[in-house]
Amino acid sequence: MGQTQKNRQAAALPIGRILDGDCIEVMRGLPAASVDLIFADPPYNLQLRGELHRPDNSRVDAVDDDWDQFSSFAAYDRFTRAWLAEARRILKPNGAIWVIGSYHNIFRVGTALQDQGFWILNDVVWRKSNPMPNFRGKRLTNAHETLIWASRQEGAKYTFNYEALKALNEGVQMRSDWVLPICNGHERLKNDKGEKAHPTQKPEALLHRILVATTNPDDVVLDPFFGTGTTGAVAKKLGRKWIGIEREA
């Protein structure tokens, strides 16, 4: 695709906007083969029932929002297949997708990706240098999340900026285990009450690495679970175009 055609296509998209609504319905309104990269941080389906407390009985600020509640694994799988189908439709032939999750959902998402025809390129372990402890002391501390990077289909071309990643890694080939801290300090967005604006805000360093690795300037990046907007903020800094979709906008 020539640069002029690429610019015309981007002009028809809601670039730099947060689209309010259900991601499946919103993606249905976007043109086919119009997006270069999708970064998705879908609900993890944590299946929390009731409040979570520490041994001293203080309440843990856990993810128990309505958007993370599904009636069953089957319901979650239907949701996953539906949004992935639309994601694949709007990806360009040489586009790619990143999906992040925890042990609660990432295996189910990986199966759905393969069933939809995506081709898995890598799984990446984000090892948190400052993880939250296991407050009940009944399991290992959950110190990582898993990212899946996949092309639209087997044999498809995709963007991988190998040398740029080496430059981020002191000239050494980048591995698939990334040690990065979770959001804290000034990066953690809070509401007027001083509470976390979103329970699963991702650090900019994580998105920076992903976008440097797998996009080029002026590429269109879509985030169907936009949250606090980290994807858009990093995309703008790197000269990428972005579109966000958020049900709670």
Secondary structure as GFF3:
##gff-version 3
##sequence-region A 1 249
A	DSSP	alpha_helix	3	11	.	.	.	ID=ss1
A	DSSP	beta_strand	17	20	.	.	.	ID=ss2
A	DSSP	alpha_helix	23	28	.	.	.	ID=ss3
A	DSSP	beta_strand	35	40	.	.	.	ID=ss4
A	DSSP	three_ten_helix	66	68	.	.	.	ID=ss5
A	DSSP	alpha_helix	73	90	.	.	.	ID=ss6
A	DSSP	beta_strand	91	101	.	.	.	ID=ss7
A	DSSP	alpha_helix	106	116	.	.	.	ID=ss8
A	DSSP	beta_strand	119	128	.	.	.	ID=ss9
A	DSSP	beta_strand	144	151	.	.	.	ID=ss10
A	DSSP	alpha_helix	162	168	.	.	.	ID=ss11
A	DSSP	beta_strand	177	180	.	.	.	ID=ss12
A	DSSP	three_ten_helix	185	187	.	.	.	ID=ss13
A	DSSP	alpha_helix	204	214	.	.	.	ID=ss14
A	DSSP	beta_strand	220	223	.	.	.	ID=ss15
A	DSSP	alpha_helix	230	237	.	.	.	ID=ss16
A	DSSP	beta_strand	241	246	.	.	.	ID=ss17
###
